[in-house]
Amino acid sequence: MNGRADAVRSTADGATPAAVGGNGSGIGPASTRQWPRQSYLELGALLSAVPCARLHARQVLWEWGLNHLAETVELLVSELVTNAVQAMAGRDRPASIRLQLSSNTMRVLIEVWDADPRPPVLQALGEDNTSDASAEGGRGLLLVGALSER
């Protein structure tokens, strides 16, 4: 895959940033000065949110001329939105999640918000530096860490 990203699922306390691409300045809260290109999408916390978020990311990157980062960004968006949807599962009220993509023309900042106040938990690795192969999930943040700058 081309490029690296900086991405993490955020909680109600604030967004967790993720950035992909060149060697731009540090990552922080998105501002129009640092990240002049921005796209925002709010989705229901449903399984169908994941493919919708991926398609949105691919189209936005095409529009911004950052196709070379699309594969990495799609994968990171998929992992982060999946985490947010899972965090909202089983709530009494319908919940939503938010995806924001920002760019400074060289890098892409990925931010995902949900209403769960708990921070994401990284799955522990086994002695051989791999997670339990029989586990259904829990390795998404490992993938995010491997593909992102932060």
DRENTORKOL-3810 file (N, C-alpha, C; in nm, 4 decimals):
REM DRENTORKOL-3810
@n.u->0.0831; n.v->-0.1178; n.w->0.0000; ca.u->0.0000; ca.v->0.0000; ca.w->0.0000; c.u->0.0875; c.v->0.1240; c.w->0.0000
@n.u->0.0406; n.v->0.2276; n.w->-0.0659; ca.u->0.1158; ca.v->0.3519; ca.w->-0.0714; c.u->0.0815; c.v->0.4394; c.w->0.0474
@n.u->0.1824; n.v->0.5053; n.w->0.1038; ca.u->0.1589; ca.v->0.6024; ca.w->0.2091; c.u->0.1297; c.v->0.5385; c.w->0.3428
@n.u->0.1366; n.v->0.6212; n.w->0.4441; ca.u->0.1013; ca.v->0.5819; ca.w->0.5796; c.u->-0.0016; c.v->0.6806; c.w->0.6289
@n.u->-0.0759; n.v->0.6423; n.w->0.7298; ca.u->-0.1812; ca.v->0.7295; ca.w->0.7807; c.u->-0.1668; c.v->0.7497; c.w->0.9295
@n.u->-0.2397; n.v->0.8441; n.w->0.9812; ca.u->-0.2464; ca.v->0.8670; ca.w->1.1246; c.u->-0.3931; c.v->0.8597; c.w->1.1603
@n.u->-0.4364; n.v->0.7537; n.w->1.2311; ca.u->-0.5797; ca.v->0.7354; ca.w->1.2529; c.u->-0.6098; c.v->0.6586; c.w->1.3787
@n.u->-0.7156; n.v->0.6961; n.w->1.4474; ca.u->-0.7657; ca.v->0.6232; ca.w->1.5628; c.u->-0.9110; c.v->0.6618; c.w->1.5862
@n.u->-0.9899; n.v->0.5684; n.w->1.6368; ca.u->-1.1294; ca.v->0.5963; ca.w->1.6704; c.u->-1.1322; c.v->0.6880; c.w->1.7910
@n.u->-1.2206; n.v->0.7838; n.w->1.7878; ca.u->-1.2333; ca.v->0.8770; ca.w->1.8975; c.u->-1.3555; c.v->0.8457; c.w->1.9811
@n.u->-1.3582; n.v->0.9023; n.w->2.1002; ca.u->-1.4711; ca.v->0.8857; ca.w->2.1893; c.u->-1.5438; c.v->1.0186; c.w->2.2021
@n.u->-1.6451; n.v->1.0223; n.w->2.2836; ca.u->-1.7233; ca.v->1.1443; ca.w->2.3028; c.u->-1.6369; c.v->1.2598; c.w->2.3528
@n.u->-1.5247; n.v->1.2285; n.w->2.4141; ca.u->-1.4371; ca.v->1.3328; ca.w->2.4680; c.u->-1.3602; c.v->1.4068; c.w->2.3597
@n.u->-1.3532; n.v->1.3558; n.w->2.2394; ca.u->-1.2807; ca.v->1.4221; ca.w->2.1324; c.u->-1.2422; c.v->1.3247; c.w->2.0247
@n.u->-1.2004; n.v->1.3792; n.w->1.9130; ca.u->-1.1656; ca.v->1.2953; ca.w->1.7983; c.u->-1.0257; c.v->1.2395; c.w->1.8135
@n.u->-1.0062; n.v->1.1217; n.w->1.7637; ca.u->-0.8735; ca.v->1.0639; ca.w->1.7578; c.u->-0.8253; c.v->1.0802; c.w->1.6150
@n.u->-0.7115; n.v->1.1464; n.w->1.5954; ca.u->-0.6679; ca.v->1.1738; ca.w->1.4596; c.u->-0.5904; c.v->1.0594; c.w->1.3962
@n.u->-0.5892; n.v->1.0568; n.w->1.2650; ca.u->-0.5087; ca.v->0.9648; ca.w->1.1876; c.u->-0.4670; c.v->1.0364; c.w->1.0604
@n.u->-0.3409; n.v->1.0297; n.w->1.0224; ca.u->-0.2975; ca.v->1.0988; ca.w->0.9023; c.u->-0.2222; c.v->1.0056; c.w->0.8103
@n.u->-0.2382; n.v->1.0225; n.w->0.6812; ca.u->-0.1741; ca.v->0.9393; ca.w->0.5800; c.u->-0.1024; c.v->1.0296; c.w->0.4824
@n.u->0.0139; n.v->0.9888; n.w->0.4394; ca.u->0.0768; ca.v->1.0600; ca.w->0.3297; c.u->0.2111; c.v->1.1187; c.w->0.3636
@n.u->0.2477; n.v->1.2251; n.w->0.2913; ca.u->0.3781; ca.v->1.2907; ca.w->0.2964; c.u->0.4304; c.v->1.3212; c.w->0.4340
@n.u->0.5330; n.v->1.4040; n.w->0.4408; ca.u->0.5988; ca.v->1.4328; ca.w->0.5673; c.u->0.5649; c.v->1.5730; c.w->0.6154
@n.u->0.4360; n.v->1.6025; n.w->0.6236; ca.u->0.3896; ca.v->1.7342; ca.w->0.6659; c.u->0.4092; c.v->1.7575; c.w->0.8133
@n.u->0.3546; n.v->1.8660; n.w->0.8629; ca.u->0.3691; ca.v->1.9019; ca.w->1.0030; c.u->0.2915; c.v->1.8060; c.w->1.0913
@n.u->0.3029; n.v->1.8214; n.w->1.2224; ca.u->0.2410; ca.v->1.7328; ca.w->1.3198; c.u->0.0900; c.v->1.7281; c.w->1.3080
@n.u->0.0326; n.v->1.6294; n.w->1.3709; ca.u->-0.1113; ca.v->1.6076; ca.w->1.3689; c.u->-0.1712; c.v->1.6679; c.w->1.4946
@n.u->-0.2782; n.v->1.7343; n.w->1.4810; ca.u->-0.3499; ca.v->1.7899; ca.w->1.5945; c.u->-0.4938; c.v->1.8078; c.w->1.5526
@n.u->-0.5723; n.v->1.8797; n.w->1.6320; ca.u->-0.7102; ca.v->1.9024; ca.w->1.5915; c.u->-0.7146; c.v->1.9691; c.w->1.4549
@n.u->-0.8044; n.v->1.9222; n.w->1.3721; ca.u->-0.8130; ca.v->1.9748; ca.w->1.2357; c.u->-0.8523; c.v->2.1222; c.w->1.2396
@n.u->-0.7808; n.v->2.2022; n.w->1.1660; ca.u->-0.8163; ca.v->2.3427; ca.w->1.1497; c.u->-0.8089; c.v->2.3736; c.w->1.0013
@n.u->-0.8835; n.v->2.4727; n.w->0.9580; ca.u->-0.8837; ca.v->2.5041; ca.w->0.8157; c.u->-0.7497; c.v->2.5598; c.w->0.7718
@n.u->-0.6710; n.v->2.6125; n.w->0.8650; ca.u->-0.5394; ca.v->2.6644; ca.w->0.8273; c.u->-0.4425; c.v->2.5491; c.w->0.8007
@n.u->-0.4346; n.v->2.4532; n.w->0.8924; ca.u->-0.3459; ca.v->2.3383; ca.w->0.8759; c.u->-0.3993; c.v->2.2392; c.w->0.7742
@n.u->-0.5296; n.v->2.2214; n.w->0.7707; ca.u->-0.5949; ca.v->2.1223; ca.w->0.6865; c.u->-0.7061; c.v->2.1919; c.w->0.6075
@n.u->-0.6714; n.v->2.2656; n.w->0.5011; ca.u->-0.7719; ca.v->2.3470; ca.w->0.4303; c.u->-0.8811; c.v->2.2675; c.w->0.3592
@n.u->-0.8542; n.v->2.1435; n.w->0.3221; ca.u->-0.9564; ca.v->2.0609; ca.w->0.2578; c.u->-1.0217; c.v->1.9733; c.w->0.3632
@n.u->-1.1544; n.v->1.9813; n.w->0.3730; ca.u->-1.2244; ca.v->1.9026; ca.w->0.4736; c.u->-1.3549; c.v->1.8468; c.w->0.4185
@n.u->-1.3863; n.v->1.7261; n.w->0.4625; ca.u->-1.5120; ca.v->1.6617; ca.w->0.4278; c.u->-1.5646; c.v->1.5935; c.w->0.5524
@n.u->-1.6949; n.v->1.6051; n.w->0.5747; ca.u->-1.7577; ca.v->1.5543; ca.w->0.6960; c.u->-1.8760; c.v->1.4668; c.w->0.6573
@n.u->-1.8910; n.v->1.3534; n.w->0.7263; ca.u->-2.0021; ca.v->1.2627; ca.w->0.6999; c.u->-2.0531; c.v->1.2071; c.w->0.8318
@n.u->-2.1833; n.v->1.2182; n.w->0.8538; ca.u->-2.2453; ca.v->1.1599; ca.w->0.9727; c.u->-2.3267; c.v->1.0396; c.w->0.9279
@n.u->-2.3115; n.v->0.9289; n.w->1.0005; ca.u->-2.3761; ca.v->0.8030; ca.w->0.9648; c.u->-2.4426; c.v->0.7428; c.w->1.0878
@n.u->-2.5447; n.v->0.6628; n.w->1.0640; ca.u->-2.6022; ca.v->0.5844; ca.w->1.1721; c.u->-2.5017; c.v->0.4778; c.w->1.2126
@n.u->-2.5006; n.v->0.4412; n.w->1.3393; ca.u->-2.4067; ca.v->0.3402; ca.w->1.3891; c.u->-2.4576; c.v->0.2007; c.w->1.3524
@n.u->-2.4575; n.v->0.1739; n.w->1.2222; ca.u->-2.5050; ca.v->0.0477; ca.w->1.1660; c.u->-2.3919; c.v->-0.0166; c.w->1.0875
@n.u->-2.4001; n.v->-0.1468; n.w->1.0660; ca.u->-2.2958; ca.v->-0.2145; ca.w->0.9885; c.u->-2.2817; c.v->-0.1558; c.w->0.8484
@n.u->-2.3912; n.v->-0.1053; n.w->0.7921; ca.u->-2.3849; ca.v->-0.0466; ca.w->0.6581; c.u->-2.3046; c.v->0.0835; c.w->0.6555
@n.u->-2.2730; n.v->0.1401; n.w->0.7712; ca.u->-2.1931; ca.v->0.2628; ca.w->0.7764; c.u->-2.0519; c.v->0.2392; c.w->0.7252
@n.u->-1.9989; n.v->0.1201; n.w->0.7431; ca.u->-1.8604; ca.v->0.0914; ca.w->0.7056; c.u->-1.8393; c.v->0.1036; c.w->0.5543
@n.u->-1.9164; n.v->0.0327; n.w->0.4694; ca.u->-1.8949; ca.v->0.0496; ca.w->0.3255; c.u->-1.9283; c.v->0.1910; c.w->0.2770
@n.u->-2.0258; n.v->0.2549; n.w->0.3404; ca.u->-2.0585; ca.v->0.3936; ca.w->0.3022; c.u->-1.9400; c.v->0.4860; c.w->0.3305
@n.u->-1.8777; n.v->0.4699; n.w->0.4450; ca.u->-1.7633; ca.v->0.5527; ca.w->0.4822; c.u->-1.6452; c.v->0.5273; c.w->0.3890
@n.u->-1.6235; n.v->0.4011; n.w->0.3520; ca.u->-1.5139; ca.v->0.3683; ca.w->0.2597; c.u->-1.5361; c.v->0.4343; c.w->0.1236
@n.u->-1.6567; n.v->0.4225; n.w->0.0710; ca.u->-1.6877; ca.v->0.4818; ca.w->-0.0585; c.u->-1.6723; c.v->0.6342; c.w->-0.0529
@n.u->-1.7200; n.v->0.6936; n.w->0.0555; ca.u->-1.7055; ca.v->0.8387; ca.w->0.0727; c.u->-1.5573; c.v->0.8778; c.w->0.0709
@n.u->-1.4756; n.v->0.8042; n.w->0.1444; ca.u->-1.3319; ca.v->0.8343; ca.w->0.1505; c.u->-1.2682; c.v->0.8233; c.w->0.0114
@n.u->-1.2991; n.v->0.7169; n.w->-0.0609; ca.u->-1.2415; ca.v->0.6980; ca.w->-0.1948; c.u->-1.2793; c.v->0.8137; c.w->-0.2871
@n.u->-1.4056; n.v->0.8548; n.w->-0.2858; ca.u->-1.4509; ca.v->0.9622; ca.w->-0.3740; c.u->-1.3894; c.v->1.0969; c.w->-0.3367
@n.u->-1.3784; n.v->1.1231; n.w->-0.2074; ca.u->-1.3176; ca.v->1.2488; ca.w->-0.1627; c.u->-1.1704; c.v->1.2541; c.w->-0.2023
@n.u->-1.0987; n.v->1.1447; n.w->-0.1851; ca.u->-0.9564; ca.v->1.1435; ca.w->-0.2227; c.u->-0.9394; c.v->1.1600; c.w->-0.3733
@n.u->-1.0295; n.v->1.1016; n.w->-0.4518; ca.u->-1.0251; ca.v->1.1218; ca.w->-0.5968; c.u->-1.0423; c.v->1.2701; c.w->-0.6285
@n.u->-1.1408; n.v->1.3332; n.w->-0.5648; ca.u->-1.1674; ca.v->1.4753; ca.w->-0.5870; c.u->-1.0477; c.v->1.5618; c.w->-0.5478
@n.u->-0.9773; n.v->1.5228; n.w->-0.4433; ca.u->-0.8618; ca.v->1.5985; ca.w->-0.3950; c.u->-0.7326; c.v->1.5635; c.w->-0.4690
@n.u->-0.7383; n.v->1.4695; n.w->-0.5619; ca.u->-0.6186; ca.v->1.4302; ca.w->-0.6364; c.u->-0.5198; c.v->1.3492; c.w->-0.5533
@n.u->-0.5712; n.v->1.2744; n.w->-0.4574; ca.u->-0.4864; ca.v->1.1939; ca.w->-0.3691; c.u->-0.5162; c.v->1.0448; c.w->-0.3851
@n.u->-0.5403; n.v->1.0025; n.w->-0.5082; ca.u->-0.5726; ca.v->0.8617; ca.w->-0.5360; c.u->-0.4666; c.v->0.7661; c.w->-0.4827
@n.u->-0.3403; n.v->0.8090; n.w->-0.4810; ca.u->-0.2325; ca.v->0.7200; ca.w->-0.4373; c.u->-0.2441; c.v->0.6829; c.w->-0.2892
@n.u->-0.3268; n.v->0.7548; n.w->-0.2127; ca.u->-0.3477; ca.v->0.7234; ca.w->-0.0715; c.u->-0.4793; c.v->0.6501; c.w->-0.0466
@n.u->-0.5588; n.v->0.6304; n.w->-0.1506; ca.u->-0.6957; ca.v->0.5792; ca.w->-0.1344; c.u->-0.7009; c.v->0.4422; c.w->-0.0676
@n.u->-0.6170; n.v->0.3492; n.w->-0.1081; ca.u->-0.6237; ca.v->0.2138; ca.w->-0.0527; c.u->-0.5959; c.v->0.2145; c.w->0.0980
@n.u->-0.4930; n.v->0.2867; n.w->0.1393; ca.u->-0.4591; ca.v->0.2942; ca.w->0.2814; c.u->-0.5678; c.v->0.3668; c.w->0.3594
@n.u->-0.6155; n.v->0.4783; n.w->0.3071; ca.u->-0.7189; ca.v->0.5555; ca.w->0.3756; c.u->-0.8470; c.v->0.4732; c.w->0.3876
@n.u->-0.8865; n.v->0.4037; n.w->0.2828; ca.u->-1.0070; ca.v->0.3199; ca.w->0.2893; c.u->-0.9961; c.v->0.2143; c.w->0.3983
@n.u->-0.8813; n.v->0.1509; n.w->0.4071; ca.u->-0.8621; ca.v->0.0477; ca.w->0.5090; c.u->-0.8688; c.v->0.1078; c.w->0.6491
@n.u->-0.8043; n.v->0.2217; n.w->0.6689; ca.u->-0.8073; ca.v->0.2865; ca.w->0.8002; c.u->-0.9479; c.v->0.3340; c.w->0.8356
@n.u->-1.0170; n.v->0.3935; n.w->0.7399; ca.u->-1.1547; ca.v->0.4375; ca.w->0.7630; c.u->-1.2409; c.v->0.3169; c.w->0.8004
@n.u->-1.2239; n.v->0.2079; n.w->0.7305; ca.u->-1.3006; ca.v->0.0869; ca.w->0.7582; c.u->-1.2782; c.v->0.0386; c.w->0.9009
@n.u->-1.1539; n.v->0.0322; n.w->0.9435; ca.u->-1.1225; ca.v->-0.0143; ca.w->1.0792; c.u->-1.1780; c.v->0.0809; c.w->1.1845
@n.u->-1.1600; n.v->0.2100; n.w->1.1647; ca.u->-1.2037; ca.v->0.3084; ca.w->1.2636; c.u->-1.3560; c.v->0.3162; c.w->1.2734
@n.u->-1.4230; n.v->0.3135; n.w->1.1585; ca.u->-1.5697; ca.v->0.3181; ca.w->1.1598; c.u->-1.6257; c.v->0.1884; c.w->1.2187
@n.u->-1.5652; n.v->0.0758; n.w->1.1871; ca.u->-1.6073; ca.v->-0.0512; ca.w->1.2470; c.u->-1.5973; c.v->-0.0442; c.w->1.3986
@n.u->-1.4867; n.v->0.0084; n.w->1.4502; ca.u->-1.4704; ca.v->0.0223; ca.w->1.5953; c.u->-1.5797; c.v->0.1112; c.w->1.6541
@n.u->-1.6099; n.v->0.2209; n.w->1.5864; ca.u->-1.7129; ca.v->0.3132; ca.w->1.6358; c.u->-1.8504; c.v->0.2466; c.w->1.6352
@n.u->-1.8826; n.v->0.1738; n.w->1.5288; ca.u->-2.0110; ca.v->0.1037; ca.w->1.5205; c.u->-2.0203; c.v->0.0006; c.w->1.6333
@n.u->-1.9139; n.v->-0.0743; n.w->1.6560; ca.u->-1.9145; ca.v->-0.1744; ca.w->1.7625; c.u->-1.9281; c.v->-0.1092; c.w->1.8999
@n.u->-1.8661; n.v->0.0065; n.w->1.9182; ca.u->-1.8753; ca.v->0.0773; ca.w->2.0461; c.u->-2.0178; c.v->0.1238; c.w->2.0741
@n.u->-2.0934; n.v->0.1498; n.w->1.9693; ca.u->-2.2303; ca.v->0.1997; ca.w->1.9846; c.u->-2.3339; c.v->0.0879; c.w->1.9861
@n.u->-2.2929; n.v->-0.0360; n.w->1.9612; ca.u->-2.3862; ca.v->-0.1498; ca.w->1.9559; c.u->-2.4538; c.v->-0.1705; c.w->2.0912
@n.u->-2.5818; n.v->-0.2051; n.w->2.0869; ca.u->-2.6560; ca.v->-0.2370; ca.w->2.2074; c.u->-2.7063; c.v->-0.1166; c.w->2.2852
@n.u->-2.6974; n.v->0.0007; n.w->2.2298; ca.u->-2.7486; ca.v->0.1213; ca.w->2.2972; c.u->-2.9004; c.v->0.1240; c.w->2.2871
@n.u->-2.9638; n.v->0.1815; n.w->2.3883; ca.u->-3.1101; ca.v->0.1928; ca.w->2.3880; c.u->-3.1591; c.v->0.2885; c.w->2.2810
@n.u->-3.0856; n.v->0.3982; n.w->2.2615; ca.u->-3.1244; ca.v->0.4996; ca.w->2.1625; c.u->-3.0414; c.v->0.4825; c.w->2.0362
@n.u->-3.0971; n.v->0.5226; n.w->1.9243; ca.u->-3.0174; ca.v->0.5198; ca.w->1.8010; c.u->-2.8955; c.v->0.6116; c.w->1.8174
@n.u->-2.7840; n.v->0.5682; n.w->1.7677; ca.u->-2.6602; ca.v->0.6447; ca.w->1.7799; c.u->-2.6062; c.v->0.6774; c.w->1.6417
@n.u->-2.5231; n.v->0.7787; n.w->1.6377; ca.u->-2.4573; ca.v->0.8123; ca.w->1.5120; c.u->-2.3070; c.v->0.8178; c.w->1.5347
@n.u->-2.2358; n.v->0.8082; n.w->1.4261; ca.u->-2.0907; ca.v->0.8247; ca.w->1.4272; c.u->-2.0574; c.v->0.9289; c.w->1.3219
@n.u->-1.9427; n.v->0.9905; n.w->1.3359; ca.u->-1.9019; ca.v->1.0951; ca.w->1.2422; c.u->-1.7634; c.v->1.0653; c.w->1.1881
@n.u->-1.7476; n.v->1.0898; n.w->1.0605; ca.u->-1.6196; ca.v->1.0750; ca.w->0.9916; c.u->-1.5814; c.v->1.2107; c.w->0.9346
@n.u->-1.4607; n.v->1.2541; n.w->0.9631; ca.u->-1.4101; ca.v->1.3758; ca.w->0.8997; c.u->-1.2771; c.v->1.3440; c.w->0.8340
@n.u->-1.2650; n.v->1.3823; n.w->0.7085; ca.u->-1.1408; ca.v->1.3706; ca.w->0.6341; c.u->-1.0907; c.v->1.5115; c.w->0.6081
@n.u->-0.9630; n.v->1.5337; n.w->0.6309; ca.u->-0.9011; ca.v->1.6636; ca.w->0.6068; c.u->-0.7713; c.v->1.6391; c.w->0.5326
@n.u->-0.7283; n.v->1.7395; n.w->0.4549; ca.u->-0.6038; ca.v->1.7255; ca.w->0.3810; c.u->-0.5328; c.v->1.8597; c.w->0.3706
@n.u->-0.4010; n.v->1.8514; n.w->0.3693; ca.u->-0.3179; ca.v->1.9691; ca.w->0.3430; c.u->-0.2538; c.v->1.9556; c.w->0.2054
@n.u->-0.3114; n.v->1.8773; n.w->0.1179; ca.u->-0.2716; ca.v->1.8435; ca.w->-0.0191; c.u->-0.1609; c.v->1.7380; c.w->-0.0259
@n.u->-0.0946; n.v->1.7071; n.w->0.0860; ca.u->0.0079; ca.v->1.6024; ca.w->0.0873; c.u->-0.0312; c.v->1.4860; c.w->0.1772
@n.u->-0.1078; n.v->1.5154; n.w->0.2808; ca.u->-0.1454; ca.v->1.4157; ca.w->0.3805; c.u->-0.2959; c.v->1.4180; c.w->0.3988
@n.u->-0.3470; n.v->1.3106; n.w->0.4586; ca.u->-0.4896; ca.v->1.3010; ca.w->0.4901; c.u->-0.5023; c.v->1.2741; c.w->0.6396
@n.u->-0.5847; n.v->1.3527; n.w->0.7045; ca.u->-0.6159; ca.v->1.3347; ca.w->0.8460; c.u->-0.7522; c.v->1.2690; c.w->0.8537
@n.u->-0.7612; n.v->1.1574; n.w->0.9256; ca.u->-0.8855; ca.v->1.0820; ca.w->0.9406; c.u->-0.9289; c.v->1.0941; c.w->1.0860
@n.u->-1.0520; n.v->1.1409; n.w->1.1072; ca.u->-1.1055; ca.v->1.1518; ca.w->1.2421; c.u->-1.2419; c.v->1.0845; c.w->1.2463
@n.u->-1.2629; n.v->1.0013; n.w->1.3481; ca.u->-1.3896; ca.v->0.9320; ca.w->1.3662; c.u->-1.4349; c.v->0.9542; c.w->1.5096
@n.u->-1.5589; n.v->0.9983; n.w->1.5253; ca.u->-1.6166; ca.v->1.0224; ca.w->1.6568; c.u->-1.7295; c.v->0.9252; c.w->1.6837
@n.u->-1.7455; n.v->0.8881; n.w->1.8118; ca.u->-1.8638; ca.v->0.8162; ca.w->1.8569; c.u->-1.8974; c.v->0.8662; c.w->1.9972
@n.u->-2.0074; n.v->0.8204; n.w->2.0534; ca.u->-2.0546; ca.v->0.8703; ca.w->2.1822; c.u->-2.0080; c.v->0.7865; c.w->2.3009
@n.u->-1.9251; n.v->0.6876; n.w->2.2780; ca.u->-1.8763; ca.v->0.6039; ca.w->2.3874; c.u->-1.7627; c.v->0.6776; c.w->2.4591
@n.u->-1.7742; n.v->0.7011; n.w->2.5898; ca.u->-1.6695; ca.v->0.7753; ca.w->2.6613; c.u->-1.5420; c.v->0.6935; c.w->2.6850
@n.u->-1.5478; n.v->0.5630; n.w->2.6622; ca.u->-1.4289; ca.v->0.4795; ca.w->2.6838; c.u->-1.3342; c.v->0.4889; c.w->2.5642
@n.u->-1.2039; n.v->0.4951; n.w->2.5888; ca.u->-1.1095; ca.v->0.4970; ca.w->2.4767; c.u->-1.0993; c.v->0.3583; c.w->2.4127
@n.u->-1.0566; n.v->0.3534; n.w->2.2863; ca.u->-1.0370; ca.v->0.2241; ca.w->2.2205; c.u->-0.9298; c.v->0.1440; c.w->2.2946
@n.u->-0.9420; n.v->0.0113; n.w->2.2920; ca.u->-0.8470; ca.v->-0.0756; ca.w->2.3611; c.u->-0.7705; c.v->-0.1567; c.w->2.2575
@n.u->-0.6391; n.v->-0.1505; n.w->2.2659; ca.u->-0.5530; ca.v->-0.2266; ca.w->2.1762; c.u->-0.5485; c.v->-0.3712; c.w->2.2234
@n.u->-0.5709; n.v->-0.4664; n.w->2.1320; ca.u->-0.5666; ca.v->-0.6095; ca.w->2.1630; c.u->-0.4242; c.v->-0.6474; c.w->2.2006
@n.u->-0.4084; n.v->-0.7215; n.w->2.3105; ca.u->-0.2764; ca.v->-0.7658; ca.w->2.3527; c.u->-0.2203; c.v->-0.8671; c.w->2.2534
@n.u->-0.0896; n.v->-0.8616; n.w->2.2321; ca.u->-0.0220; ca.v->-0.9567; ca.w->2.1444; c.u->0.0267; c.v->-1.0759; c.w->2.2245
@n.u->0.0340; n.v->-1.1909; n.w->2.1593; ca.u->0.0880; ca.v->-1.3105; ca.w->2.2226; c.u->0.2401; c.v->-1.3056; c.w->2.2259
@n.u->0.3005; n.v->-1.4116; n.w->2.2760; ca.u->0.4463; ca.v->-1.4178; ca.w->2.2870; c.u->0.5147; c.v->-1.4046; c.w->2.1522
@n.u->0.4512; n.v->-1.4507; n.w->2.0465; ca.u->0.5118; ca.v->-1.4456; ca.w->1.9132; c.u->0.4762; c.v->-1.3162; c.w->1.8400
@n.u->0.4310; n.v->-1.2116; n.w->1.9147; ca.u->0.3942; ca.v->-1.0812; ca.w->1.8593; c.u->0.2762; c.v->-1.0866; c.w->1.7633
@n.u->0.1907; n.v->-1.1854; n.w->1.7798; ca.u->0.0674; ca.v->-1.1913; ca.w->1.7021; c.u->-0.0485; c.v->-1.2017; c.w->1.7991
@n.u->-0.1650; n.v->-1.1571; n.w->1.7574; ca.u->-0.2823; ca.v->-1.1723; ca.w->1.8435; c.u->-0.3399; c.v->-1.3111; c.w->1.8223
@n.u->-0.4280; n.v->-1.3518; n.w->1.9100; ca.u->-0.4889; ca.v->-1.4835; ca.w->1.9032; c.u->-0.5562; c.v->-1.5042; c.w->1.7681
@n.u->-0.5099; n.v->-1.6009; n.w->1.6923; ca.u->-0.5617; ca.v->-1.6260; ca.w->1.5580; c.u->-0.7078; c.v->-1.6672; c.w->1.5604
@n.u->-0.7552; n.v->-1.7219; n.w->1.6721; ca.u->-0.8941; ca.v->-1.7655; ca.w->1.6783; c.u->-0.9890; c.v->-1.6519; c.w->1.7151
@n.u->-0.9357; n.v->-1.5370; n.w->1.7537; ca.u->-1.0209; ca.v->-1.4244; ca.w->1.7925; c.u->-1.0952; c.v->-1.3711; c.w->1.6711
@n.u->-1.2235; n.v->-1.3336; n.w->1.6915; ca.u->-1.3062; ca.v->-1.2803; ca.w->1.5826; c.u->-1.2584; c.v->-1.1441; c.w->1.5376
@n.u->-1.2082; n.v->-1.0647; n.w->1.6284; ca.u->-1.1667; ca.v->-0.9283; ca.w->1.5964; c.u->-1.0698; c.v->-0.8784; c.w->1.7003
@n.u->-1.0588; n.v->-0.7466; n.w->1.7084; ca.u->-0.9720; ca.v->-0.6876; ca.w->1.8084; c.u->-0.8342; c.v->-0.6508; c.w->1.7581
@n.u->-0.8067; n.v->-0.6806; n.w->1.6319; ca.u->-0.6744; ca.v->-0.6503; ca.w->1.5780; c.u->-0.6748; c.v->-0.5249; c.w->1.4913
@n.u->-0.7887; n.v->-0.4593; n.w->1.4799; ca.u->-0.7995; ca.v->-0.3418; ca.w->1.3939; c.u->-0.7063; c.v->-0.2294; c.w->1.4333
@n.u->-0.6927; n.v->-0.2042; n.w->1.5634; ca.u->-0.6042; ca.v->-0.0961; ca.w->1.6065; c.u->-0.4579; c.v->-0.1293; c.w->1.5799
@n.u->-0.4236; n.v->-0.2586; n.w->1.5795; ca.u->-0.2874; ca.v->-0.2974; ca.w->1.5418; c.u->-0.2615; c.v->-0.2601; c.w->1.3959
@n.u->-0.3606; n.v->-0.2857; n.w->1.3128; ca.u->-0.3511; ca.v->-0.2510; ca.w->1.1715; c.u->-0.3432; c.v->-0.0994; c.w->1.1538
@n.u->-0.4256; n.v->-0.0277; n.w->1.2270; ca.u->-0.4224; ca.v->0.1194; ca.w->1.2200; c.u->-0.2843; c.v->0.1690; c.w->1.2598
@n.u->-0.2288; n.v->0.1170; n.w->1.3667; ca.u->-0.0957; ca.v->0.1582; ca.w->1.4111; c.u->0.0118; c.v->0.1265; c.w->1.3093
@n.u->-0.0016; n.v->0.0157; n.w->1.2396; ca.u->0.0991; ca.v->-0.0229; ca.w->1.1401; c.u->0.0929; c.v->0.0636; c.w->1.0151
@n.u->-0.0263; n.v->0.1122; n.w->0.9799; ca.u->-0.0428; ca.v->0.1895; ca.w->0.8558; c.u->-0.0412; c.v->0.3394; c.w->0.8759
@n.u->-0.0468; n.v->0.3844; n.w->0.9989; ca.u->-0.0560; ca.v->0.5274; ca.w->1.0223; c.u->0.0706; c.v->0.5828; c.w->1.0850
@n.u->0.0868; n.v->0.7140; n.w->1.0690; ca.u->0.2013; ca.v->0.7796; ca.w->1.1301; c.u->0.1789; c.v->0.7997; c.w->1.2783
@n.u->0.0539; n.v->0.8154; n.w->1.3165; ca.u->0.0207; ca.v->0.8360; ca.w->1.4575; c.u->-0.1169; c.v->0.7847; c.w->1.4879
END
